[in-house]
Amino acid sequence: MHNERFTTSAAAIVKLALEASVGTAAAETWTRVLFVGLFALAYVVMLRRTPTGEAALLEHLFNIFALLLIVGTLWFQPWYVVWIVALAPLAHARQRALAFAWSLGALSLYVLFDFVWVWYAELLNSGNELVVNVAATALWLGPVLGVLAWSRWRDWLGGIPVLARLRRTLRRRGEACLAPTPRA
């Protein structure tokens, strides 16, 4: 059953890291309890804060799916991103960027598992497949975390008055450069 497998997820990394010290059965149990518990707790908190209004509700739904994929999924598969991609056209620009990054990252798993793992099986199977699970999780989650970090950093920079003025100036100059030139 899929709910008994730990693959290509943060939960898989934790389970494989614990296996050496506590054994497979205990590592699976502890990891399942930890990740299902974290998901349930975060989900209840998110449900209690359900917003009103269509745009806010769509953003909230996107965030719930993101929580499910990051924390609640013990065995991540690339096609799970369909839920996020389906909401992307209706979402805020930041969430569209996240959906795009998530989609690219998830699709890269096919390259890892269909080609790279075959070519470098000895390396990727190291540590009872810990290496391949770290690589796979980094491939699908890394771009998402990168977009989140970039958007937070950009928001932080926008709050600095000097940088905000510079950004507005550069935007105006860019718009001026892109404007059509009048014909004589």
C-alpha positions, 0 to 999 in steps of 0.5 A: 500500500502507498501509505506504508511506503516512504519515498521521495519525501521529507518523511522518507529522509527522516525515516531513513536517517532514523533506521540505523539507530532504532531499526526499520519498524520503529523508524517507520512508526515514529516518522509516520506519527511525527509527520501525520501529527504535524500535518493534522495539527497544521491542518486544524490551525489552517481550518480555524483560520479559513478566510472569507472571499474568493481570492483569499479562499483560493490562496488558503486552498493552495496553501493546504495542498502545499502543506499536504504535499510537503508534510502530509505526503509520505510517498511523493509522486510527481503527478501529485502536483496536478492539484497545485497546478489546477489552482495556479491560474486562479491564484496570486502571482506568487502562487503561480510562480510556486506552482511553476517551480513545483511542476518543474521540480516534480518533472525532474524526478523522472530524469532522476529515477529513469536515467541518473539513478541507472547511471549512478546506482552505486552512489544513489543507493548509498545509505539504504537509498538515503542519498537518492531520497535526499536528491529527489526531495531536493529536486521537487522541494528545492525550487519551491523553497527557492521561490519562497525565499526569493519572494520573501527577500524581494518583499523585505528589500521593497520595505527599505526606502532607498531600495524601493525608490531604486526599484521604482526608478528602474521600473520606470526606465524599463517601461520607457525602454520598452515603449514604442518610439514615435515615428518621424 
